[in-house]
Amino acid sequence: MSTSTELKQRDNQFIHPWDDIVKLGSHQRTLLSRGDGVYVYDSDGNRLLDAPAGMWCVNIGHGRTEMAQAIYDQVMALCYVSPWSLTTGPAADFAAQLAALAPGDLNHVFFTTGGSTAVDSGLRFVQFYNNVRGKPNKKHIISQMRGYHGSTYLAGSVSGKERDKTNLDCETDLVHHIPAPHPLHKPEGQSDAEFLETCVGNLENMIDEVGSENCAVFVAEPILASGGVIVPPEGYHKRCLEVCRKHDMLYLSDEVVTAFGRLGHCFASEDVFGIQPDLITTAKGLTSGYIPMGALLVSERLIKEIHSCGGDSAVFSNGFTYSGHPVAAAAGIKNLEIMQRENLFEQARENGLYLQQQMQTLRDISIVRDVRGRGLMACVECELKKGGDDLAMDYEIGNLIDKHCQALGLIVRPIINMCVMSPPLTITRDQIDEMVAILRQGILKAMDEVNELETDAAAAEHHHPSPSA
Ligand SMILES: Cc1ncc(COP(=O)(O)O)c(C=O)c1O
C-alpha cells in the first residue's frame, strides 16, 4: 500500500484538467480516499462535506452499495459489446426510460461518453440534419458568453468563457457568442421586462448579423452552471425558442448539469423553464458520476424530417466505442431507480428552497457581491474591491476561501471568485446548515487574511519606503 506522500508524488505524472503545464509537478492536491453520502474523506481521515457533489455530478451521494452491486453484476454478466452492430438489455432499457422521461417528443437517445461528446454529437447532428434536408448553408451556431459546453474542439469552441480559451485554438467561423442573460448585468434603471427584451434582442441581432439562412442552432444551458449559476430572466428560454422557430433554427438545451434532480425534476427544460427544445444534452447526474456516460436526446420531429428527406439512407456517421456501454447503462438504470424510489427530485425541490434561503444570509458579509441560484444550485460571488475586475485578486480570494473552508471541513473549489454549491440531492437541512455555516466562516477568515496581508504590506512600506515613493 502506497503512502499518501508517495501517491501525491506519483500524481505529478497525471496531467489534470486545466493544469498549468509550466507548474506541472508542483501542484499540491488533496488526496481523497473515501466517500459516504454527502461526505468525502481525505487520506488523513478528515471528513469534508462535498458541496460541489464532485463536479455537479454525484447526485445520489457517495458510497451506494446497490450501485456498486449493479455495476458488478453487469460487469460479470457482460462487460462490453460493440454498439455498432449489437445491443444489450441495459442500453435498450435505459434509452427507453430516458425517452419516456424526456419532455415532449424527445424520444430518441444517442449515448456518449460524457457531456462534451454529447454536445459535440448534438452539433454534428444539427449539421447532418441540415445537410440531409438540403440546407447545407445552415451551419452557424449561436451560443452564450459564460456558457460552458465541454472540452472537445467544437464543444470548447461554443463555450463562451474566454478565460478557458487561453493558448487554445477554436472554431471561430461558424460559432458566435451573445452576452449571457445575467441579471447582475442589467443596466441601471432597466425594468425586468426591458432586460428580458435586451437579452432576447441579443439573439435576434446576432441572427440578423449572420443571416437567418445561415443560422442552424442556438445552444444554451437552462441555468449557466460553471459560468457562475446565472439564472436568466423569467421567460428567456421560451422567447429564445420562439426566435429559433421563426428562423428555422434548432434549440439545443445543454442539461449536463441541470438534469437528474439538480433543479428538482428529471429535466429542467420543460418542468422548470416551460420549453420543449429540439435536442437535449446530458451527462453527470445521468449516472451520478459512478461511471462516465452522456446522452443526446433527439426530437421525433427531426427524425421524421430526416426520414422524409433522406431518400433510401441517411447515415449519421458519428459514434464512440463506448456509446451505450452496458455497464454505464446499468449504472444509469440503478441511478434512476434510486432517485425515484427515494423521491429525490421532490426532496431537491423542497431542500433547494431552503438552500437558497440560507445562502441569502451570506449577503451581510462585506466582500459578498451576489448570492444567486435555484434548486440545489447556488453561487456566492465575492470581490475584494467593489466593482473591480481584477483577475489576480479574484483568484486570490477564491483560493483563500477554498483553503479555509477545506480546513473547516467543506470542499468548495471556487470557480475563480465564485463559490458554487451543488450538493448531492440527498443533503438534509442540517447538512445545508453545516455547509452554509462553514462557508460563512471560510469567507470571513479569508477576509481577515487579506486584511492582515494588506496591513503587513503597509507596515513594511512605512519602514522601507520603495525608491519611487
Ligand atoms: C453544461 C455543461 N455542458 C457540458 C459539459 C462537459 O461535460 P464533460 O466534462 O462530461 O465532458 C459540462 C461540464 O461541466 C457542463 O457543465
The ligand as an SDF file (V2000), in Angstrom:
LIG
                    3D

 16 16  0  0  0  0  0  0  0  0999 V2000
  -23.3160   22.4740  -19.1270 C   0  0  0  0  0  0  0  0  0  0  0  0
  -22.1600   21.5770  -19.4230 C   0  0  0  0  0  0  0  0  0  0  0  0
  -22.0660   21.0170  -20.6450 N   0  0  0  0  0  0  0  0  0  0  0  0
  -21.0690   20.1800  -20.9610 C   0  0  0  0  0  0  0  0  0  0  0  0
  -20.0870   19.8600  -20.0500 C   0  0  0  0  0  0  0  0  0  0  0  0
  -18.9820   18.9260  -20.4340 C   0  0  0  0  0  0  0  0  0  0  0  0
  -19.1680   17.7120  -19.7990 O   0  0  0  0  0  0  0  0  0  0  0  0
  -17.9350   16.6690  -19.6250 P   0  0  0  0  0  0  0  0  0  0  0  0
  -16.9460   17.3390  -18.7340 O   0  0  0  0  0  0  0  0  0  0  0  0
  -18.6090   15.4680  -19.0320 O   0  0  0  0  0  0  0  0  0  0  0  0
  -17.3940   16.3900  -20.9700 O   0  0  0  0  0  0  0  0  0  0  0  0
  -20.1490   20.4020  -18.7630 C   0  0  0  0  0  0  0  0  0  0  0  0
  -19.1180   20.0800  -17.7640 C   0  0  0  0  0  0  0  0  0  0  0  0
  -19.0030   20.6720  -16.7290 O   0  0  0  0  0  0  0  0  0  0  0  0
  -21.2020   21.3030  -18.4420 C   0  0  0  0  0  0  0  0  0  0  0  0
  -21.2830   21.8660  -17.2380 O   0  0  0  0  0  0  0  0  0  0  0  0
  1  2  1  0
  2  3  1  0
  2 15  2  0
  3  4  2  0
  4  5  1  0
  5  6  1  0
  5 12  2  0
  6  7  1  0
  7  8  1  0
  8  9  2  0
  8 10  1  0
  8 11  1  0
 12 13  1  0
 12 15  1  0
 13 14  2  0
 15 16  1  0
M  END
$$$$
